[in-house]
Amino acid sequence: MRLIVRDDPPAVGDYIANYIVKRINDFSPTAEKPFVLGLPTGSSPIPTYQRLIKLHKEGKVSYEPPRALPVSCIFELAFQVQACRYLQHG
């Protein structure tokens, strides 16, 4: 794991948004092979989302086909899977 330090929230948002855009573009998503983006909630990711919107408007990234999942749902799904396994196998 790397620790990336930036001076302020906009700088963090720029760094993370550029990283996400590179990952999406390198992945080359299609309808058959979508890129699924986990979206955290709260106010901390707002600078990142603002920068992602700007990069999209500049034509530097496409979110087609759209696939996004709030991170809270990921944890909920993981809990449900663990609960189901427990109920099936004891």
N, C-alpha and C positions, 0 to 999 in steps of 0.2 A: 504494500500500500504506500502511496506517495502522499505527502502533505504539501499542498500548493497554497502559498500565502499570497494574498492580494491586499491592496491598501483599503479598499472600500467595497460596498455591495455591488455597485455598477461594474467594477473591475472583475469581481467574482462572476457576475452574470455573463459578462463578455467571454471570459475564459471557458466557462461551462457550456454556454451556448455554442461557441465555436467548436468545442470538443464534440458535442452532440451532433452538430451539423456534419462534421467530418465523418463520424461513425455512420450516420444515415447515408450520406453520399457514397462512402466506401462500400456499404452493404448493398446498394442498388436495389431497393425494395421493388417488388412486383405484387400483383394481386395474389399470386401463388406463394410468394415468399415475402410477407409483410415484415416491416420493422416495427416491433412493439416497443413503445416508449412508456416507461413507468413514470407517472407524474406525481411527485410529492405535493401535499397540500400545505396550507399555511402561508405566512408572509415571506419566509426566507427565500423561496424559489422565484419570487416575483421579478427581480432583476433578470434572471435567466429567461423567464417567459417573455419579458419585454424584448430582450435581445433576439430570441428565437422568432418572434413576430416580425421584427425589423429585417432579419436575415431572409425570412420568407418573402416579405414585400420587395426586397432587393433581388429576388429570384435566385438566391444562393442555395435554397433548399426547397424541396417539395415534401409535403406531408401526405402525398397520395401513394398508395391507398392508406387512408387513416387507420391507425391502430394505436390506441392509447389506453392505459389502465391506471387509475389512481392507485398510488402505493398502498393506501388504506385497504383497497380491495385485495391486493396481493397478500397482505398479512391475513386478511379474513379468509381468503381461499386456502392459504397454507394451514390455518387453524382448522378449517373444515376438513381438509385432507387428513390431518393428524387425528382429528376426532373420528373420522370414518374408519381409519386404520385401527384405531384403538377399539372401536365398537366391533369391527370385523374379527380382530385377532386377540382382543383382550389384553 
